[in-house]
Amino acid sequence: MTKSTTTEVDGVRTDRMPPVETGVRPARPSVRTVVARAALPVAMVLWLLSLRRVHLELMDDLGLIEVLPVLFWVALGVLTLGFACHLRGPRLSHAWSAAYVIGLIAIVHATPSLLYPTVRYSWAWKHVEVVDAMLRHGGTVPRPGWLDIYNQWPGFFTVNGLLLRTTGLHSAMGYAHWATPVADVLLIGPLLLVYRTISRDWRLIWGAVWIFFSCLWIGQDYFAPQTFGFLLFVTVLALVLKQLPRVRPPGAHPAPQLVPAAVSPGGTDGGGTAGREGWRPALFLMVVLCEGVLITSHQLTPLMLIAFLTALSIPRRNRRVVLPVLACAVVMQAVWFATVARPFISANLRNFIAAITSPDSNAPTWLTGLGSPAPGQILLAWVDRGLSAAVVLLAAIALWRRPWTRRTPLPLLLLAPLPMPALNSYGGEMIFRSYLFALPAAALLVAALVLRTGPPVRVRAVASFALLLAFLGGLVFGYYGKEMMESFTAREAAATEFLYRTAPAGSMIVSVTNNVPDIDKDYDRHTRVVIAWNLLANRQLLLKNPLAGVEDAVSLAAPPGPVYLILNRAQAAECYITGVLPADTVDRLATAVDSSRLFTPVFRNSDAVVYVLSDRNAPEIQPHPRPPQHAVQQQGGRP
């Protein structure tokens, strides 16, 4: 007689019979298993083939969406189908799960890196130049102009400087082109750790990771301090969650998919506790070190971390773990504000206070610009905001329909960033940043709601596959929809390279917007004037009389050295896409300057032109009695 064996999983005892030798051939793999194994390599091959013929010059209102071939979308659909089958297969392989998620990151986030000849986003170029300037000066950059904020939050740039010195690379430009897919792959580890502290169900965990990247349309994962800061934020959060005391509901075993975790508001549920309370010294020091690097690297992310830690400290049983970490974060943040960042805080304190009483400060550009946005951008705005609303709504439904989620920190993590938009607009981006920081918790809640197994099996499988596809549909609108202005051609980069080879130190560089590749190169040696950032009177004059507008901008700055004006395709695209200025502003200015005696073209190609001021004594550009003033600039990047 064959004896059974007894095992215990999640506190539940089960009896299992050992396998019986029958001589029967093993069953063939199911169709679902075959699809799960074949879909990934097929999707990757289709994706690479789809990138052979992409005509970037045809991009318009909706960016890459309009020029990516059908084969690209087929590849994305096949990958999603394979992942959905993989999640519902008889066995879940971590290697295949990770491969699918990395495949998703590659298709969505590596596509721009493969297609574009230069670095994506003007802000990424700027951050590369800040790293180079800090290396050149060995720390603080003198005469930084409007980029002085980075002298006061240098952590990200210092880390990259150390990386360059260690590896012997000449510039961060060598890897900034691939920063987005690399940063997203690095984020997988901290996300897994966060989810593993809440659930034992790896199908749920990997499903949540997929949903997170499927809904990450914000575009805050490029070469930037906020990308580095978000990675540190999730890491600290994961380490704190791992240390929280574990709770079991009274009189019941935990659900198979639930790791007993810190209870939500209410303090205690009367159950027993399990797990370690308190910190090991080495681990605590690592957490504090991460907090310190984070506080020195970004303005917003440490405040978000403090908000999350405050929320996690609400239940009494969490406080022994959370309060020491929270106290260190608050003290270090206060010291940093009072010392290194004091000039920025003092200069902008009035703006911070005014933002609290300005409910329209999070309004989109087309409600505050002087032009009208491209028609496709209205659709894009509805889609990406609809995706955000759908994720939050599904997360709220999960809290109602899946009671076990309410016994975890997920409600606190979902609600923690909600007050932030009322406190400051952060250049109109705060509402989007709040969504970003709530997304890890929201993704796990959505996964708990839609990836549940059980009858009816086929209906659940089809519904979950359809929802995963819908998420990706919303993602590509938000993530690819502005590529007309966020990508740069090699010809645009050549114009900027010529400009900085030609312009001597002390020159003033004028542009309509700041959307120029590498326009902040050697920013400590030159003066920058961005007309779109000037006072309303100067911008209105530019629209009424383009030449008079640029003359007024030059005279306001009263430059002592040579003056250069650069116009390029991406500046015109930004005006057209966002409506910050009328769509024809750059073309009208180029026409006016070409016919003027004041400026002489010194470089021209099909995508850019550089002019130099040839008559410094012209009365039109003599200094005005009113001082130069500029609108307050956002310091974050794209929303």
VENVENWO-V710694 format. One record per pair of residues at least 6 apart in sequence whose C-alpha atoms are under 7 Angstrom apart, sorted by the first residue. I is the first residue (numbers start at 1). GAP is how many residues later the second one is. D is the distance in Angstrom with one decimal. If there is no record, write none. Layout:
I,GAP,D
I,GAP,D
//
This chain:
4,11,6.4
4,12,5.6
4,13,4.6
4,14,6.4
5,10,5.7
5,11,5.4
5,12,6.4
6,7,6.8
6,8,5.8
6,9,4.6
6,10,6.3
7,6,5.8
7,7,5.5
7,8,6.4
8,6,6.1
10,246,6.0
11,242,6.6
32,53,5.5
32,57,6.6
33,52,6.9
33,53,6.9
33,56,6.1
35,47,5.8
35,50,6.8
36,46,4.4
36,47,6.4
36,49,5.3
36,50,4.9
39,39,5.9
39,40,5.8
39,43,4.9
40,39,5.7
40,42,6.4
40,60,6.6
43,32,4.4
43,33,6.8
43,35,5.7
43,36,5.4
44,31,6.9
46,25,6.3
46,26,6.8
46,29,5.4
47,24,6.9
47,25,5.3
47,28,5.4
47,60,6.8
50,19,6.2
50,21,5.3
50,22,5.2
54,13,6.2
54,14,6.1
55,12,6.2
56,11,6.7
58,9,6.7
59,7,6.3
59,8,6.2
59,425,5.8
60,424,6.1
61,313,6.0
61,314,6.9
61,315,4.9
61,316,6.5
61,516,6.7
62,314,5.8
62,419,4.4
62,420,6.4
63,417,5.8
63,418,4.6
63,419,5.3
63,420,4.6
63,421,5.1
64,416,5.4
64,417,6.6
64,419,6.1
65,415,6.4
65,416,6.7
80,389,6.8
81,384,6.6
83,17,6.4
84,381,5.9
87,116,5.8
97,109,6.6
101,109,6.0
102,83,6.6
105,76,6.2
105,79,7.0
106,75,6.5
109,71,6.4
109,72,5.4
110,71,5.6
113,64,6.1
113,65,6.1
116,371,6.9
117,372,6.5
117,373,6.2
118,370,6.3
118,371,6.7
118,372,6.5
119,6,6.9
119,57,6.9
119,58,4.9
120,366,6.0
120,367,5.1
120,368,6.9
121,365,4.9
121,366,6.3
122,393,5.7
122,394,6.2
122,395,5.5
122,396,7.0
123,514,6.2
124,98,6.8
124,99,5.3
124,100,6.3
125,392,6.3
125,393,5.1
126,392,6.3
126,394,5.7
127,97,6.4
128,44,5.7
128,45,6.1
129,391,6.6
129,392,5.6
130,27,7.0
131,26,5.0
131,29,6.8
131,30,6.2
132,39,6.6
133,8,6.5
133,389,7.0
134,6,6.1
134,7,5.8
135,26,6.2
140,11,5.6
141,10,6.7
141,383,6.9
142,382,6.4
143,381,5.2
144,379,6.4
144,380,4.9
149,195,6.7
152,188,5.6
152,189,5.0
153,143,4.9
153,144,4.9
153,145,6.0
154,142,6.1
154,143,5.6
155,138,6.0
155,141,4.8
155,142,4.1
156,69,5.5
156,72,6.9
156,141,5.0
164,6,6.8
164,7,6.8
176,47,5.7
179,43,5.6
179,44,5.4
180,41,5.3
180,42,4.6
180,43,6.9
183,38,6.6
187,44,6.1
190,44,6.0
190,45,5.2
190,48,6.3
191,18,6.9
191,43,6.9
192,13,6.9
193,45,5.7
194,44,4.5
194,47,6.9
195,10,5.9
196,9,7.0
197,44,6.4
197,45,5.6
197,62,6.4
198,60,6.1
198,61,5.0
198,63,6.3
198,210,6.7
199,58,5.3
199,59,4.4
199,60,4.8
200,57,5.0
200,58,5.8
200,59,5.9
201,56,4.7
204,243,6.0
204,244,6.4
204,247,6.9
207,240,5.9
208,235,5.1
208,236,4.7
208,239,5.2
211,232,5.6
212,227,6.5
212,228,6.3
212,231,5.2
214,257,5.8
214,258,5.3
214,261,6.2
215,256,6.0
215,257,7.0
215,260,5.7
216,259,6.8
217,258,5.1
217,261,5.2
217,262,4.9
218,214,6.8
218,260,7.0
218,261,6.8
218,421,5.8
219,260,6.2
219,419,6.8
219,420,6.9
220,6,6.8
220,7,6.0
221,6,4.9
225,72,6.0
225,73,5.9
226,72,6.2
229,65,5.6
229,68,6.8
229,69,6.5
229,72,6.1
230,71,6.8
232,58,6.3
232,62,6.6
233,72,6.4
236,51,6.0
236,54,6.9
240,82,6.9
243,33,6.5
243,34,6.5
243,35,7.0
243,78,6.7
244,17,7.0
244,18,6.2
244,33,6.5
244,74,6.0
244,77,6.2
245,16,6.6
245,17,6.1
245,28,6.4
245,29,6.1
245,30,5.5
245,31,6.2
245,32,5.6
245,72,7.0
245,73,6.7
246,14,5.0
246,15,4.3
246,16,5.7
246,27,5.2
246,28,4.7
246,29,5.6
247,13,4.9
247,14,5.4
247,15,6.2
247,24,6.2
247,25,5.7
247,26,4.5
247,27,6.2
248,6,6.3
248,12,5.7
248,23,5.1
248,24,5.4
248,25,6.4
249,20,6.8
249,22,4.8
250,20,6.3
250,21,4.4
254,6,6.6
261,147,5.3
262,56,6.8
262,145,7.0
262,146,5.5
262,147,5.8
263,52,6.8
263,144,4.8
263,145,5.2
263,146,6.3
264,51,6.5
264,142,6.4
264,143,5.8
264,144,6.1
264,145,5.7
264,147,6.7
264,148,6.6
265,49,6.2
265,50,5.5
266,49,6.2
267,48,4.1
267,49,5.0
267,50,6.7
277,43,7.0
277,44,6.5
278,42,6.1
278,43,5.2
279,42,6.8
288,37,7.0
288,40,6.9
291,38,6.3
294,8,6.3
295,7,5.5
295,38,6.3
304,113,6.7
306,20,6.4
306,23,6.7
306,24,7.0
307,109,6.0
307,110,6.8
308,105,6.5
308,108,5.3
309,13,6.5
309,17,5.9
311,101,5.8
311,105,6.0
312,6,6.9
312,10,6.9
312,100,6.5
313,6,5.1
313,9,5.8
313,10,6.6
337,8,7.0
352,72,6.4
355,6,6.6
355,69,5.3
355,70,6.3
356,66,6.1
356,67,5.0
356,68,5.7
361,64,5.5
361,67,5.8
362,63,5.4
362,66,4.0
362,67,6.5
363,65,6.3
365,213,6.2
365,214,6.7
365,215,6.4
366,6,5.9
366,7,5.7
366,212,6.3
366,213,5.4
366,214,6.8
369,210,5.7
369,211,4.2
369,212,6.1
370,209,6.6
370,210,5.7
370,211,4.9
370,212,6.4
371,208,4.2
371,209,5.7
371,210,4.5
371,211,4.0
371,212,6.9
372,207,4.4
372,210,6.4
373,203,6.1
373,204,5.3
373,205,4.8
373,206,4.2
374,202,5.8
374,203,4.9
374,204,6.9
377,200,6.8
380,97,5.8
380,98,6.4
380,101,6.7
383,91,5.9
383,94,6.8
384,90,5.9
384,93,6.6
384,94,5.2
387,84,7.0
387,87,5.8
391,51,6.7
392,50,6.5
394,52,5.7
395,47,5.3
395,50,5.0
395,51,5.2
398,47,5.7
398,48,6.4
398,50,6.8
398,51,5.2
399,6,5.9
399,7,6.1
410,31,5.6
413,25,6.5
413,28,5.9
414,24,5.0
414,27,5.6
414,28,6.3
417,17,5.2
417,20,6.8
417,21,6.6
418,16,6.4
420,10,7.0
420,14,6.9
421,9,5.2
421,10,5.4
424,6,6.9
426,208,6.6
427,206,7.0
427,207,4.4
429,210,5.4
432,207,6.3
450,14,5.9
451,13,6.3
484,89,6.3
485,85,5.0
485,88,5.0
485,89,5.2
488,29,6.7
488,82,6.8
491,114,6.9
491,116,6.0
492,25,6.9
492,76,6.5
492,115,5.8
492,116,5.6
493,24,5.7
495,108,6.9
495,113,6.2
495,114,6.8
495,115,6.9
496,21,6.9
496,22,6.6
496,23,6.5
505,20,5.2
505,21,6.0
506,19,5.7
506,20,4.9
506,21,6.8
506,55,5.5
507,19,5.1
507,20,6.3
507,54,5.0
507,55,4.8
507,56,5.8
508,18,5.7
508,19,4.5
508,20,5.7
508,51,6.4
508,53,6.8
508,54,6.3
508,55,4.8
508,56,6.2
509,18,6.1
509,19,5.0
509,20,6.2
509,54,6.1
509,55,5.0
509,56,6.0
510,18,6.1
510,19,4.8
510,20,6.0
510,54,6.0
510,55,4.7
510,56,6.4
511,18,6.5
511,19,5.2
511,20,6.5
511,54,5.9
511,55,5.5
511,56,6.3
512,18,5.6
512,19,4.9
512,20,5.8
512,59,6.8
513,17,5.5
513,18,6.4
513,19,5.4
513,58,5.8
514,16,6.2
515,55,6.0
515,56,5.3
516,54,6.7
516,55,6.8
531,8,6.5
531,22,6.7
532,7,6.5
533,97,5.8
533,98,5.3
534,95,6.6
534,96,4.6
534,97,5.8
535,94,6.5
535,95,5.8
535,96,6.2
538,11,6.1
538,14,6.8
538,15,6.8
539,10,6.9
541,7,6.8
541,8,5.0
542,6,6.5
542,7,3.8
542,8,6.6
543,42,6.8
546,42,6.7
546,43,5.0
546,46,6.6
547,42,6.4
547,45,5.8
547,46,6.3
551,69,6.2
551,70,5.4
552,69,6.7
554,67,6.1
555,66,4.6
555,67,5.3
555,68,4.6
555,69,6.0
556,67,6.0
556,68,5.8
556,71,6.5
556,72,5.1
557,71,5.7
558,65,5.1
562,51,6.9
563,49,5.8
563,50,5.3
564,46,6.9
564,47,5.5
564,48,4.4
564,49,6.2
565,45,5.8
565,46,5.0
565,47,6.3
566,43,5.9
566,44,4.5
566,45,6.4
567,19,6.9
567,41,5.7
567,42,5.5
567,43,6.6
568,39,5.6
568,40,4.0
568,41,6.4
569,38,5.2
569,39,6.3
572,11,6.6
572,14,5.4
575,6,5.1
575,7,5.9
575,8,5.0
576,6,6.7
576,7,4.2
593,6,6.3
598,15,5.8
598,16,5.5
598,17,5.4
599,12,5.9
599,13,5.5
599,14,4.5
599,15,5.3
600,11,5.2
600,12,5.4
600,13,6.5
600,14,6.2
601,9,5.8
601,10,4.2
601,11,6.4
602,8,5.8
602,9,5.6
602,10,6.7
603,6,5.6
603,7,5.0
604,6,6.4
//
